[in-house]
Amino acid sequence: MMKYSEFRKSVLDANAALYDSGLVISTFGNVSAIDREKGVVAIKPSGVSYSAMQVADIVVTDLDGNILEGTLRPSSDLDTHLELYKSFKSIGAVVHTHSFFATVWAQSGRGIPAMGTTHADYFNGTIPVTRKLRDDEIKDGYVRNTGKVIIEALGNNDPLSVPAALVNDHGPFCWGTDAADAVHNAEMLEAVAKIAFHSRQLNQDDPEISGALLDRHYQRKHGQSSTYGQPDGSK
């Protein structure tokens, strides 16, 4: 009997939702989640088709990457996820994709500026891009160092107020309070990446959204006195 079957099922469902969203193709990308009370992480196995995945394929590890449950090799991005969990104590899940427009920004080495209210509804400022990894960081501890440059790029920002970063030359990582939230943030990241890309095509000198409007839209949805949605939390 699987000790973490329910936890693994939630991560399987999140990976299926990511695939259904169209943000990943082939076996690219992955979703993980953390159970902080138990100190365990569940993540997609490496190179396994989304359509073929079963609960038993999801790999459970501790925060040092030691496999606790599962027979398959975990995602090759595991150490990046673990670095984010160790640093960002408020997050409950991490998503990595190679979604088209977010990856275009990442490979161009540019963060995604907050150019309008669509962006401001989900991200409280520019979505940062990491610096390029040095040769020594690539040679030794590449996957772990990928997590470290994400943490560095986010700086003093609350990770839940800017729940995404672009890894230079690579692609986006997103996170959230749980797996469903992280997948949703990945969807929103791709949407704002596409809007910003086309906006800059039309007007390269288009200024970013004002601080007042950015704050107004972000706070109405995420602030303590938010006015978006229903009082009981329903939409």
Contacts in CASP RR format, 6 or more apart in sequence:
PFRMAT RR
TARGET T0000
AUTHOR 0000-0000-0000
METHOD contacts of the structure
MODEL  1
MMKYSEFRKSVLDANAALYDSGLVISTFGNVSAIDREKGVVAIKPSGVSY
SAMQVADIVVTDLDGNILEGTLRPSSDLDTHLELYKSFKSIGAVVHTHSF
FATVWAQSGRGIPAMGTTHADYFNGTIPVTRKLRDDEIKDGYVRNTGKVI
IEALGNNDPLSVPAALVNDHGPFCWGTDAADAVHNAEMLEAVAKIAFHSR
QLNQDDPEISGALLDRHYQRKHGQSSTYGQPDGSK
2 8 0 8 1.000
2 55 0 8 1.000
2 56 0 8 1.000
2 69 0 8 1.000
3 69 0 8 1.000
4 35 0 8 1.000
4 40 0 8 1.000
4 42 0 8 1.000
4 60 0 8 1.000
4 68 0 8 1.000
4 69 0 8 1.000
5 55 0 8 1.000
7 33 0 8 1.000
7 35 0 8 1.000
7 40 0 8 1.000
7 42 0 8 1.000
7 60 0 8 1.000
8 42 0 8 1.000
8 55 0 8 1.000
8 56 0 8 1.000
8 58 0 8 1.000
8 60 0 8 1.000
8 69 0 8 1.000
9 55 0 8 1.000
9 58 0 8 1.000
10 33 0 8 1.000
10 42 0 8 1.000
10 179 0 8 1.000
11 31 0 8 1.000
11 32 0 8 1.000
11 33 0 8 1.000
11 42 0 8 1.000
11 43 0 8 1.000
11 44 0 8 1.000
11 58 0 8 1.000
11 179 0 8 1.000
12 53 0 8 1.000
12 54 0 8 1.000
12 55 0 8 1.000
12 57 0 8 1.000
12 58 0 8 1.000
13 179 0 8 1.000
14 31 0 8 1.000
14 33 0 8 1.000
14 93 0 8 1.000
14 95 0 8 1.000
14 179 0 8 1.000
14 180 0 8 1.000
14 182 0 8 1.000
14 183 0 8 1.000
15 30 0 8 1.000
15 31 0 8 1.000
15 44 0 8 1.000
15 50 0 8 1.000
15 53 0 8 1.000
15 58 0 8 1.000
16 50 0 8 1.000
16 53 0 8 1.000
17 180 0 8 1.000
17 183 0 8 1.000
18 24 0 8 1.000
18 29 0 8 1.000
18 31 0 8 1.000
18 50 0 8 1.000
18 95 0 8 1.000
18 97 0 8 1.000
18 183 0 8 1.000
18 186 0 8 1.000
19 50 0 8 1.000
19 51 0 8 1.000
21 183 0 8 1.000
21 186 0 8 1.000
21 187 0 8 1.000
22 99 0 8 1.000
23 97 0 8 1.000
23 99 0 8 1.000
23 186 0 8 1.000
23 187 0 8 1.000
23 190 0 8 1.000
24 50 0 8 1.000
24 97 0 8 1.000
24 98 0 8 1.000
24 99 0 8 1.000
25 98 0 8 1.000
27 47 0 8 1.000
27 48 0 8 1.000
27 49 0 8 1.000
27 50 0 8 1.000
28 97 0 8 1.000
28 98 0 8 1.000
29 44 0 8 1.000
29 75 0 8 1.000
29 77 0 8 1.000
29 95 0 8 1.000
29 96 0 8 1.000
29 97 0 8 1.000
29 98 0 8 1.000
30 43 0 8 1.000
30 44 0 8 1.000
30 75 0 8 1.000
30 77 0 8 1.000
30 81 0 8 1.000
30 95 0 8 1.000
30 96 0 8 1.000
31 43 0 8 1.000
31 44 0 8 1.000
31 93 0 8 1.000
31 94 0 8 1.000
31 95 0 8 1.000
31 179 0 8 1.000
31 182 0 8 1.000
31 183 0 8 1.000
32 41 0 8 1.000
32 42 0 8 1.000
32 43 0 8 1.000
32 44 0 8 1.000
32 75 0 8 1.000
32 78 0 8 1.000
32 81 0 8 1.000
32 93 0 8 1.000
32 94 0 8 1.000
32 179 0 8 1.000
33 41 0 8 1.000
33 42 0 8 1.000
33 92 0 8 1.000
33 93 0 8 1.000
33 94 0 8 1.000
33 178 0 8 1.000
33 179 0 8 1.000
33 182 0 8 1.000
34 40 0 8 1.000
34 41 0 8 1.000
34 85 0 8 1.000
34 91 0 8 1.000
34 92 0 8 1.000
34 93 0 8 1.000
35 41 0 8 1.000
35 42 0 8 1.000
36 89 0 8 1.000
36 92 0 8 1.000
39 62 0 8 1.000
39 63 0 8 1.000
40 60 0 8 1.000
40 61 0 8 1.000
40 62 0 8 1.000
40 63 0 8 1.000
40 68 0 8 1.000
41 60 0 8 1.000
41 61 0 8 1.000
41 62 0 8 1.000
41 63 0 8 1.000
41 65 0 8 1.000
41 78 0 8 1.000
41 81 0 8 1.000
41 82 0 8 1.000
41 85 0 8 1.000
42 58 0 8 1.000
42 59 0 8 1.000
42 60 0 8 1.000
43 58 0 8 1.000
43 59 0 8 1.000
43 61 0 8 1.000
43 74 0 8 1.000
43 75 0 8 1.000
43 78 0 8 1.000
43 81 0 8 1.000
44 53 0 8 1.000
44 58 0 8 1.000
44 59 0 8 1.000
44 74 0 8 1.000
44 75 0 8 1.000
45 53 0 8 1.000
45 57 0 8 1.000
45 58 0 8 1.000
45 59 0 8 1.000
45 72 0 8 1.000
45 73 0 8 1.000
45 74 0 8 1.000
45 75 0 8 1.000
46 72 0 8 1.000
46 73 0 8 1.000
46 74 0 8 1.000
46 75 0 8 1.000
46 76 0 8 1.000
48 57 0 8 1.000
48 72 0 8 1.000
56 70 0 8 1.000
56 71 0 8 1.000
57 70 0 8 1.000
57 72 0 8 1.000
58 70 0 8 1.000
59 67 0 8 1.000
59 69 0 8 1.000
59 70 0 8 1.000
59 72 0 8 1.000
59 73 0 8 1.000
59 74 0 8 1.000
59 75 0 8 1.000
60 67 0 8 1.000
60 68 0 8 1.000
60 69 0 8 1.000
60 70 0 8 1.000
61 67 0 8 1.000
61 68 0 8 1.000
61 74 0 8 1.000
61 78 0 8 1.000
61 82 0 8 1.000
62 68 0 8 1.000
63 82 0 8 1.000
63 85 0 8 1.000
63 86 0 8 1.000
64 82 0 8 1.000
65 74 0 8 1.000
65 78 0 8 1.000
65 79 0 8 1.000
65 82 0 8 1.000
67 74 0 8 1.000
75 81 0 8 1.000
76 143 0 8 1.000
77 96 0 8 1.000
77 143 0 8 1.000
77 146 0 8 1.000
78 143 0 8 1.000
79 141 0 8 1.000
79 143 0 8 1.000
79 144 0 8 1.000
79 146 0 8 1.000
79 147 0 8 1.000
80 94 0 8 1.000
80 96 0 8 1.000
80 143 0 8 1.000
80 144 0 8 1.000
80 146 0 8 1.000
80 147 0 8 1.000
80 150 0 8 1.000
80 173 0 8 1.000
81 94 0 8 1.000
81 96 0 8 1.000
82 144 0 8 1.000
83 144 0 8 1.000
83 146 0 8 1.000
83 147 0 8 1.000
83 148 0 8 1.000
83 150 0 8 1.000
83 151 0 8 1.000
84 91 0 8 1.000
84 94 0 8 1.000
84 147 0 8 1.000
84 150 0 8 1.000
84 151 0 8 1.000
84 173 0 8 1.000
84 175 0 8 1.000
85 91 0 8 1.000
85 92 0 8 1.000
85 94 0 8 1.000
87 151 0 8 1.000
88 151 0 8 1.000
88 159 0 8 1.000
88 175 0 8 1.000
90 158 0 8 1.000
90 159 0 8 1.000
90 160 0 8 1.000
90 177 0 8 1.000
91 159 0 8 1.000
91 160 0 8 1.000
91 163 0 8 1.000
91 175 0 8 1.000
91 176 0 8 1.000
91 177 0 8 1.000
91 182 0 8 1.000
92 175 0 8 1.000
92 176 0 8 1.000
92 177 0 8 1.000
92 178 0 8 1.000
92 179 0 8 1.000
92 182 0 8 1.000
93 175 0 8 1.000
93 176 0 8 1.000
93 177 0 8 1.000
93 178 0 8 1.000
93 179 0 8 1.000
93 180 0 8 1.000
93 181 0 8 1.000
93 182 0 8 1.000
93 183 0 8 1.000
94 173 0 8 1.000
94 174 0 8 1.000
94 175 0 8 1.000
94 176 0 8 1.000
94 182 0 8 1.000
95 173 0 8 1.000
95 174 0 8 1.000
95 175 0 8 1.000
95 179 0 8 1.000
95 182 0 8 1.000
95 183 0 8 1.000
95 185 0 8 1.000
95 186 0 8 1.000
96 171 0 8 1.000
96 172 0 8 1.000
96 173 0 8 1.000
96 174 0 8 1.000
97 103 0 8 1.000
97 171 0 8 1.000
97 172 0 8 1.000
97 174 0 8 1.000
97 186 0 8 1.000
97 190 0 8 1.000
98 171 0 8 1.000
98 172 0 8 1.000
99 172 0 8 1.000
99 186 0 8 1.000
99 189 0 8 1.000
99 190 0 8 1.000
99 193 0 8 1.000
100 190 0 8 1.000
100 194 0 8 1.000
101 190 0 8 1.000
101 193 0 8 1.000
101 194 0 8 1.000
101 197 0 8 1.000
102 112 0 8 1.000
102 164 0 8 1.000
102 166 0 8 1.000
102 171 0 8 1.000
102 172 0 8 1.000
102 189 0 8 1.000
102 190 0 8 1.000
102 193 0 8 1.000
103 170 0 8 1.000
103 171 0 8 1.000
103 172 0 8 1.000
104 193 0 8 1.000
104 197 0 8 1.000
105 111 0 8 1.000
105 112 0 8 1.000
105 127 0 8 1.000
105 129 0 8 1.000
105 166 0 8 1.000
105 193 0 8 1.000
105 196 0 8 1.000
105 197 0 8 1.000
106 129 0 8 1.000
106 166 0 8 1.000
106 167 0 8 1.000
106 168 0 8 1.000
106 169 0 8 1.000
106 170 0 8 1.000
106 171 0 8 1.000
106 172 0 8 1.000
107 169 0 8 1.000
107 170 0 8 1.000
107 171 0 8 1.000
109 129 0 8 1.000
109 166 0 8 1.000
109 168 0 8 1.000
109 169 0 8 1.000
110 129 0 8 1.000
111 126 0 8 1.000
111 127 0 8 1.000
111 128 0 8 1.000
111 129 0 8 1.000
111 166 0 8 1.000
112 119 0 8 1.000
112 123 0 8 1.000
112 126 0 8 1.000
112 127 0 8 1.000
112 166 0 8 1.000
112 189 0 8 1.000
112 192 0 8 1.000
112 193 0 8 1.000
112 196 0 8 1.000
113 119 0 8 1.000
113 126 0 8 1.000
113 196 0 8 1.000
113 208 0 8 1.000
114 120 0 8 1.000
114 123 0 8 1.000
114 125 0 8 1.000
114 126 0 8 1.000
114 208 0 8 1.000
114 209 0 8 1.000
114 214 0 8 1.000
115 195 0 8 1.000
115 196 0 8 1.000
115 199 0 8 1.000
115 200 0 8 1.000
115 206 0 8 1.000
115 208 0 8 1.000
115 209 0 8 1.000
116 208 0 8 1.000
116 209 0 8 1.000
116 213 0 8 1.000
116 214 0 8 1.000
117 209 0 8 1.000
117 213 0 8 1.000
117 217 0 8 1.000
118 191 0 8 1.000
118 192 0 8 1.000
118 195 0 8 1.000
119 125 0 8 1.000
119 192 0 8 1.000
119 195 0 8 1.000
119 196 0 8 1.000
119 209 0 8 1.000
120 209 0 8 1.000
120 213 0 8 1.000
120 214 0 8 1.000
120 216 0 8 1.000
120 217 0 8 1.000
120 218 0 8 1.000
121 217 0 8 1.000
121 218 0 8 1.000
121 221 0 8 1.000
122 163 0 8 1.000
122 185 0 8 1.000
122 188 0 8 1.000
122 189 0 8 1.000
122 192 0 8 1.000
122 221 0 8 1.000
123 161 0 8 1.000
123 162 0 8 1.000
123 163 0 8 1.000
123 164 0 8 1.000
123 188 0 8 1.000
123 189 0 8 1.000
123 192 0 8 1.000
123 218 0 8 1.000
124 157 0 8 1.000
124 158 0 8 1.000
124 161 0 8 1.000
124 162 0 8 1.000
124 214 0 8 1.000
124 215 0 8 1.000
124 218 0 8 1.000
124 222 0 8 1.000
125 162 0 8 1.000
125 214 0 8 1.000
125 218 0 8 1.000
126 162 0 8 1.000
126 208 0 8 1.000
127 162 0 8 1.000
127 164 0 8 1.000
127 165 0 8 1.000
127 166 0 8 1.000
127 189 0 8 1.000
127 192 0 8 1.000
127 193 0 8 1.000
128 153 0 8 1.000
128 154 0 8 1.000
128 155 0 8 1.000
128 157 0 8 1.000
128 162 0 8 1.000
128 165 0 8 1.000
128 166 0 8 1.000
129 153 0 8 1.000
129 165 0 8 1.000
129 166 0 8 1.000
129 167 0 8 1.000
129 168 0 8 1.000
130 146 0 8 1.000
130 149 0 8 1.000
130 150 0 8 1.000
130 152 0 8 1.000
130 153 0 8 1.000
130 165 0 8 1.000
130 166 0 8 1.000
130 167 0 8 1.000
130 168 0 8 1.000
131 149 0 8 1.000
131 152 0 8 1.000
131 153 0 8 1.000
131 168 0 8 1.000
132 168 0 8 1.000
132 169 0 8 1.000
133 142 0 8 1.000
133 145 0 8 1.000
133 146 0 8 1.000
133 149 0 8 1.000
133 168 0 8 1.000
137 145 0 8 1.000
137 149 0 8 1.000
138 145 0 8 1.000
146 167 0 8 1.000
146 170 0 8 1.000
147 173 0 8 1.000
149 167 0 8 1.000
149 168 0 8 1.000
150 165 0 8 1.000
150 167 0 8 1.000
150 173 0 8 1.000
153 165 0 8 1.000
154 162 0 8 1.000
154 165 0 8 1.000
159 175 0 8 1.000
160 175 0 8 1.000
160 176 0 8 1.000
160 177 0 8 1.000
161 218 0 8 1.000
161 222 0 8 1.000
163 174 0 8 1.000
163 175 0 8 1.000
163 176 0 8 1.000
163 182 0 8 1.000
163 185 0 8 1.000
164 172 0 8 1.000
164 173 0 8 1.000
164 174 0 8 1.000
164 175 0 8 1.000
164 185 0 8 1.000
164 186 0 8 1.000
164 189 0 8 1.000
165 172 0 8 1.000
165 173 0 8 1.000
166 172 0 8 1.000
167 173 0 8 1.000
172 186 0 8 1.000
172 189 0 8 1.000
172 190 0 8 1.000
172 193 0 8 1.000
174 182 0 8 1.000
174 185 0 8 1.000
174 186 0 8 1.000
174 189 0 8 1.000
175 182 0 8 1.000
175 185 0 8 1.000
176 182 0 8 1.000
176 185 0 8 1.000
199 206 0 8 1.000
200 206 0 8 1.000
219 225 0 8 1.000
219 226 0 8 1.000
220 226 0 8 1.000
220 227 0 8 1.000
220 228 0 8 1.000
221 228 0 8 1.000
229 235 0 8 1.000
END
